[in-house]
Amino acid sequence: MMTGGELLPIVKLISDGGDAASKAVPSHLREAVSYTLADVWNGLIGDKVAAWRIRNVAQVQEKLEANLAGRSQKLDMSKIPERFAFGWFEEASKQDEPEIQELFAKLLENAACGNSDAIEKRNLDLASKLNPSDALLIKHLAEWIQTGYAHLFGRIPDYTSVAVSYDGVRHHVERHNGFRCDQSFENLINYGIAKIFTHSAIDQRRVNSSARRMLDRSVTPDLSRAIVSETKFQLSLTGVSLMTALGLLPEPSAELA
């Protein structure tokens, strides 16, 4: 954790006499002010930050223990690399929102179960960037993908090989979960978890309709009207890795009930 001096550059400015105003202050007073500010920071603010971070980790641990109780499972700490453990604590201790704490509990739980995606530093970093709405959207997307893919394919294909209607998935999430998610979709795209793109295709029904009009009226059909464009939504490899790390997606190609 950063020291008080690093977090309050004004302390260094005053003690070093970095501007005209500070130079007018006698050196012994500048030194006294510097130490006083540093002491106040370290004694009051610093202690509060430390207590806040410890409290956050304790709340994550409560969620972790609840998850493990439901699975009748204990953590196998031997499967958790030291590098991951330090990184996890550093990020988890900064999270005070229950939805994000739940993500960190899941990461540690799955890391202890040998989930290789869960110990990726990239997924720790991504989880720390998410807000509660983003976390909720990721959960609903994972559920929608599994049920939607089961309906379309009967099996789970390579998640990144399938693109679905962006409007369709967005409306589904909003209709079934009662919250607008435009900003969270944008966040997932900005973080590289998903992507959207425009897909154009020829609508055969419109081609047939134009052909019939041509035969009936002897007119040249406007085939440009047969081209239909749609915004598609697709998970990235990064998104699949994060959802797998959180235990939200089963392995690709698994049978679905």
N, C-alpha and C positions, 0 to 999 in steps of 0.2 A: 504494500500500500504506500502511496506517495506520502512524503513528509509534509508537515505544515508549511515549510519554506517553499516547497515545490508548488503547493496548491495556492499559496498566497504570494505571488511575485511582488506585491506591494511592500512586503516586509523587507525584501532584498533591496528594493528601490530606496526605501527610507534609510536603511543602515549604510548603504553605499553612497548616499548623497547623490543620487542619479539625476536630480533636476535642480533648478534654481531655488525652488521653495525649500527642498530638503537641505540645501547647503547653508541656508540661513539658520538652521537649527544646530545648536552646539553638538559636537560629536558625542559627548556623554549622554545627552538627551536622545539623540538618534539611536544610540545603542540600547538605551533603556526601553524606548518605544518598540524597537525590534524584538527584544527578548520578551517584552510583555505580550505583544501580539502572538508571537510563536507559542508562548506558554498558554495563552487563552485558547489558541487553536488546538494544541496537543492535549490540553487538560480537559477541555469541554467538547469541542466539535469532534476532535479525534476519537475520544472515548465513545461518543455517541455513534459515530460511523462504525467503529469496531463492534459495538453492541448490536447495531442494526444488522450488520452482515452476519454476525453469529446467530441472531434471531432468524434471519432468512434461511440459513442453512438448516437450522433446527426444524423449521416448517417444511422444508424440502424433505428432511429425514422422516418426518411424520407421514408424509405422502408416500415415501418409499416403503416404509414399514407396512402401511395399509395395503399397498400393491402386493408386497411379498406375502402378506398374510392371506390375501385372496388366492395366491398361487401356491401356498404351502411350500415356500422356497426361501432359502437363505442366500445371502450374498457370498459368492466365491471370490474373495478379494484377490486371489492369485491370478485371476484372469484380467485384472485391471492394471494396465501399465502405470507406473509411477507418474509418467509424463501426463497421462490422461487425468489421473487423480488430482494433481496440482491444478491443472487447467480447469477441471470441473469445479473444484472448490472456489477458485478465483471468480468464475462466472456465476456459479449458483449463489454465492454469497451476496451478489448484487441484485438479485431478483426478489421483489417483494409483492409481486402479483401472483395470486394462486394459480392462474392458468399457465403461467410461465414456469412457476415452481414445479408444477406437474410434469412439464416437459423435461426438466432436469432430473426429476426423480426417475422418469422413464429411461433417460439416457444412461444413468448409473445402473439401474436395474438390468437393462439389456446388455450393457457392457460386461456386467458380472456373469451374464448367461452366455458369453462368447460371441455376441453380435459384433462383427467386425466393423459395421458402419457406425455403431454407437461410440466407438473410441476415436473416430475421425475428428481431428481438431476443427475441420471445416463445419461439422455439424454442431459442435459446441458454439462456435461463433455465430452460426445461423440462428440457433435457438435463443441466443442472447439478444438478437436484433428484433425478434418477433414481439408484437404486442398481443394482448389477449384476444382481440378480434382475428388477428392473423392465425393464432394458435387454434382458435375455434374453426376457422375456415379450413385449415389443413386437416383437422380431424374429419370434418364433413366431406371434404374432397376425397379422403381415403375411403370413407364409407360409400360415397357415390360411385367412385371408380370400381370398387369391388362388386357392388350390386349391378351397376351398369354394364360392366364387362361380363358378368355372369349371364346377363340377359342377351348380350350381343354375341358372345363367343362360347359360353359354357366353360371356358377355361380362362386363366389369366395370361394374356400374352405379354410380350415385352412391353412394359408400361410406356416406354418412350416411343414406341412405334405406332401408337394410336393417338389420333387427334379427334377431338369431339367439338361440338358446337359450343363456343364460348358463351353465347347468349343462353343456350340451353342449360349449361351447368350453373351459370350464375343465377338464372331464374329458379332453378331447382333448389339451390342453397337458400336463396332468399325466401322462397315460398314455404319451404319445410322448416326453416329455422328462425324466421322472423327478424332478420337483420340485413341491412344493406351492406354489401361487401365489396363495392367497387374499389375503395381505397386499399383494402387488404389484398385483392387480386393484383392491384398495381404494385403493392409491396412485394408480393411473391415473385412477380416478374422482375422487379428491380434487383431482388436478391439472387436471381438466377434459378429459382426453384421451379418456375414454369415459364412458358412462353406463349405468346399468341401471334398468329399470322393470318394473312388473307389467303384463302383457298378458292380458286376458280374452277368451275367444271361446267360441262354442257348438260343442260336439262333436256333429256330425250323427249319428254312430253311436250316441251315447247317447240322442239324441232319438228315433231310430228304435227303439232297444231299449225305451224307455219307452212309445212308442206301441204296440208289439206287446204289452207287458204289459197296457196299458190295454184292448186289444181282447180279449185272452185272459181277463182276470180282471175286466173291467169296473171297474177302479180308476182313480182320477185320478192321472196321472203326476206325479212330482216333477221338474219341468224344471230346478230349481236344480242338480240333479246333473249336468245337461248342460253347465253352465258350467265351463270349464277355465281355470285361471289359471297363467301361467308367467312366470318372471323372464327378461327379454330383455336382451341385451347389444348396444350400439350405439356405433360410433365417433362422436365429435363432430367438428365442423369443425377444432377445435384439434388433435385427434388425427390427423386426415387430413393436416393441414399438417405436423405433426412427422414422421410417417412418410414423407411425400413429401420433406421436407427431408433425411431420412437416406437417401433412395434406396431405401426398402423397398417402396414402392407405385408401380406404374405409373400413368399418367394414367387417370382414369375413362373408361369406354366403350371402352377398347382391347380388341382381340380377345385371347383367351387360348388358348394352345396346349393 
